[in-house]
Every structure is written in C-alpha cells, then in structure tokens.
Amino acid sequence: MSFLLCFGAGAIGSMATRRAPEVYANLVRPSWAPPSGVFAPVWTTLYVLMAIAAWLVWNERGIQSTTGPLILFLVQLALNALWSWLFFAWRRGRMAEIEVLVLLVLIALTVIAFWRVRPLAGILMLPYLAWVSYATALTFAIVRRNPDLL
C-alpha cells in the first residue's frame, strides 16, 4: 500500500510536469541547478525509500499505534504532489516557495516521528529531506530569477 501511495503521489505530480523539461530549459537557473534529466531518477529512488520507510513504520506497530506519524507522512506526500502543480502547471512561484517551506518542515517532522517508531525508517527518509532542502533553495533561486514567468 505504501508503494501505491508514494507512486500515486508521484503520478499526480508528474501530470503537472509533462512540459517541465521545456519550461525548465527556458528558466534562468543558477549554475548549481541540475539538468532536467536528473529529476526522474532521483524522485523514483526517493519514492522507493519513502515507501519502504512508511511500510516499516506501519509494520512495526500497526496502523492504530502509528496513526500520527502516518498522517504526517500522508500530508507531506500530498504537498509533495502539489508543488509540481504550483510551480510547473500553474506557474505560481511565490505559492511554490511557501508550499515547499511547509513541505520541508513536514518532512523533518515525519523523519523525527518515523525515527521514534523505527530508526531505520527515519534514516530512509533522510535523502528525501536532503533533496527537498536542495529543491527549496533551487525553488527560491529560480523564482527570484524569473519573476515574469513564475
């Protein structure tokens, strides 16, 4: 079920990114921005790690004992999918900036909550936290450089 949820969120987000490579190519980006081809393999890897982490938490104590951590996980997962819509489909740069900050906080809280249930689950979420930290800085840098497009 956790794989279905993670890749379902990824699919919802990816619907907003059909034209992302061309949009991304037309944006003024910082020198440290990755090429567009990096995003799909990174996100695929992160969704696998996230799904395993959620499964470990659920499997450790069952749904009744892990409701709080799993709700945090689901909320951050929904915000994860929303960011692509805000940034690429709707071109709402300022909203994407606010949203990614909230997402980052929720991921950090999820890491802590998962860690308390099963430390390995928290560890598996750390690459996601790191990537979204980088994506947060990238979002702000791109929005600042492209005020007329975003």
Secondary structure, DSSP 4 states (H G I P E B T S, - for coil): -HHHHHHHHHHHHHHTTTTHHHHHHTS---TTPPPGGGHHHHHHHHHHHHHHHHHHHHHHHHHHHTHHHHHHHHHHHHHHHHHHIIIIIS--HHHHHHHHHHHHHHHHHHHHHHHHH-HHHHHHHHHHHHHHHHHHHHHHHHHHH-TTT-
